Amino acid sequence: MLDKMDRSILAILQKDCTMPVAEIGRMVGLSTTPCWRRIQKMEEQGIIQRRVALLDSAKVNAGVTVFVSISTSQHEQEWLDRFHEAIQKFPEVVEFYRMSGQVDYLLRVVVPDIEQYDIFYKKLIASIELSDVSSSFAMEQIKFTTELPLDYAESKSTKS
């Protein structure tokens, strides 16, 4: 688990991963080298998976978000492998989840407009057999963050 110092470093990196290590260290009360060692250790452990730039979807012409619910009667491993492989080929799919309940899979798809979504949809249903595909268009984004809550990452010895 992560100690308070690690969580503080992660909170800063989640807001701005381009911040210099010396500045992060100053903010959390560490010198540069120990701060950098902690960051490297969290990268080695896979806690920090990668550092990315977040883009404005409208400014890159991908401003329409569609949530696609998929149900299938196919649950054999061979079909699952083919389905997962097929979805990986669609750059419009930015999130892909296997679900519990009535819906088997949920996709978050970003496209410029409804016409491009229709093209995506036709390619999707041509790529693999599906029982039901239902689409819901997001009307307004109320909250969006990539920052994970870090309170749950406390080590057991530091919890009260």
C-alpha positions as CSV (number, residue, x, y, z in Angstrom):
1,M,0.0,0.0,0.0
2,L,1.0,3.6,-0.3
3,D,2.0,5.9,2.5
4,K,0.9,9.5,2.9
5,M,4.0,10.8,1.1
6,D,3.3,8.5,-1.9
7,R,-0.3,9.6,-2.0
8,S,0.7,13.3,-1.9
9,I,3.1,12.8,-4.8
10,L,0.4,10.9,-6.8
11,A,-2.2,13.6,-6.1
12,I,0.2,16.2,-7.6
13,L,1.1,14.0,-10.6
14,Q,-2.6,13.3,-11.3
15,K,-3.2,17.1,-11.7
16,D,0.0,17.9,-13.6
17,C,2.5,15.2,-14.5
18,T,4.8,17.7,-16.2
19,M,5.6,19.4,-12.9
20,P,9.4,19.2,-12.2
21,V,10.4,16.6,-9.6
22,A,12.1,19.4,-7.6
23,E,8.8,21.3,-7.3
24,I,6.9,18.1,-6.4
25,G,9.5,17.4,-3.7
26,R,9.2,20.9,-2.4
27,M,5.4,20.6,-2.2
28,V,5.6,17.3,-0.2
29,G,8.6,18.1,1.9
30,L,11.2,16.0,0.1
31,S,14.4,16.8,-1.7
32,T,14.6,16.0,-5.4
33,T,16.4,12.6,-5.2
34,P,14.1,10.9,-2.7
35,C,11.1,12.2,-4.5
36,W,12.3,10.9,-7.8
37,R,13.1,7.5,-6.2
38,R,9.5,7.3,-5.0
39,I,8.1,8.2,-8.4
40,Q,10.4,5.6,-10.1
41,K,9.4,2.9,-7.6
42,M,5.7,3.6,-8.2
43,E,6.4,3.4,-12.0
44,E,8.2,0.0,-11.5
45,Q,5.4,-1.3,-9.4
46,G,2.9,-0.3,-12.1
47,I,1.1,2.2,-9.8
48,I,2.0,4.9,-12.3
49,Q,1.1,3.2,-15.6
50,R,2.0,6.1,-18.0
51,R,2.0,9.9,-18.3
52,V,-0.3,11.4,-20.9
53,A,-1.7,14.6,-22.2
54,L,-5.4,15.2,-21.9
55,L,-6.9,16.7,-25.0
56,D,-10.0,18.8,-25.5
57,S,-12.3,16.5,-27.5
58,A,-14.1,19.3,-29.2
59,K,-10.9,20.9,-30.4
60,V,-9.7,17.6,-32.0
61,N,-13.1,17.0,-33.6
62,A,-14.2,14.2,-31.3
63,G,-16.9,16.1,-29.3
64,V,-19.7,13.6,-29.5
65,T,-19.7,10.9,-26.8
66,V,-21.8,7.8,-27.2
67,F,-22.3,5.1,-24.6
68,V,-22.8,1.8,-26.4
69,S,-24.4,-1.1,-24.5
70,I,-23.9,-4.5,-26.1
71,S,-25.6,-7.8,-25.2
72,T,-24.6,-11.1,-26.7
73,S,-25.6,-14.7,-26.4
74,Q,-22.0,-15.7,-27.2
75,H,-19.9,-16.5,-24.2
76,E,-17.4,-19.0,-25.5
77,Q,-13.7,-18.1,-25.1
78,E,-13.1,-18.1,-28.9
79,W,-15.9,-15.5,-29.5
80,L,-14.7,-13.4,-26.5
81,D,-11.2,-13.3,-27.9
82,R,-12.4,-12.3,-31.4
83,F,-14.7,-9.6,-29.9
84,H,-12.0,-8.1,-27.8
85,E,-9.6,-8.1,-30.8
86,A,-12.3,-6.5,-33.0
87,I,-12.9,-3.7,-30.5
88,Q,-9.2,-2.9,-30.2
89,K,-9.2,-2.0,-33.9
90,F,-11.7,0.9,-33.4
91,P,-9.8,4.1,-32.3
92,E,-13.3,5.6,-31.6
93,V,-13.6,3.3,-28.6
94,V,-11.9,5.0,-25.8
95,E,-13.2,2.8,-23.0
96,F,-14.4,-0.8,-23.0
97,Y,-15.9,-2.7,-20.1
98,R,-17.3,-6.2,-19.5
99,M,-20.3,-5.7,-17.3
100,S,-22.6,-7.6,-14.9
101,G,-26.3,-7.5,-15.3
102,Q,-28.4,-7.1,-18.4
103,V,-25.7,-5.5,-20.5
104,D,-22.6,-7.6,-21.3
105,Y,-20.3,-4.8,-22.5
106,L,-20.3,-1.1,-22.3
107,L,-18.2,1.1,-24.7
108,R,-17.5,4.8,-24.6
109,V,-17.1,6.0,-28.1
110,V,-16.1,9.4,-29.3
111,V,-16.8,10.7,-32.8
112,P,-17.3,14.1,-34.5
113,D,-21.0,13.7,-35.3
114,I,-23.9,11.3,-35.6
115,E,-23.0,10.5,-39.2
116,Q,-19.6,9.3,-38.1
117,Y,-21.2,7.3,-35.3
118,D,-23.4,5.6,-37.9
119,I,-20.3,4.6,-39.9
120,F,-18.7,3.3,-36.7
121,Y,-21.9,1.4,-35.8
122,K,-22.1,-0.3,-39.2
123,K,-18.4,-1.4,-39.0
124,L,-19.0,-2.7,-35.5
125,I,-22.0,-4.9,-36.3
126,A,-20.2,-6.2,-39.5
127,S,-17.1,-7.2,-37.5
128,I,-18.7,-9.7,-35.1
129,E,-22.1,-11.1,-34.3
130,L,-24.0,-9.3,-31.5
131,S,-27.4,-9.9,-30.0
132,D,-28.3,-6.3,-29.2
133,V,-26.5,-2.9,-29.6
134,S,-28.0,0.1,-27.9
135,S,-26.6,3.6,-28.1
136,S,-27.1,6.6,-25.8
137,F,-25.7,10.0,-26.8
138,A,-24.3,12.2,-24.0
139,M,-26.1,15.5,-24.0
140,E,-23.8,17.3,-21.5
141,Q,-20.6,16.3,-19.7
142,I,-21.2,17.2,-16.0
143,K,-18.1,15.7,-14.5
144,F,-15.0,14.3,-16.1
145,T,-11.7,13.5,-14.3
146,T,-8.9,11.0,-14.7
147,E,-7.9,11.6,-11.1
148,L,-8.5,8.5,-8.9
149,P,-9.4,8.9,-5.2
150,L,-6.3,8.1,-3.2
151,D,-7.9,7.7,0.3
152,Y,-8.5,4.0,-0.4
153,A,-4.7,3.5,-1.0
154,E,-3.8,4.0,2.6
155,S,-1.8,1.3,4.2
156,K,-3.6,-0.6,6.9
157,S,-1.1,0.5,9.5
158,T,-1.9,4.2,8.9
159,K,-5.7,3.9,9.0
160,S,-7.4,5.0,12.2
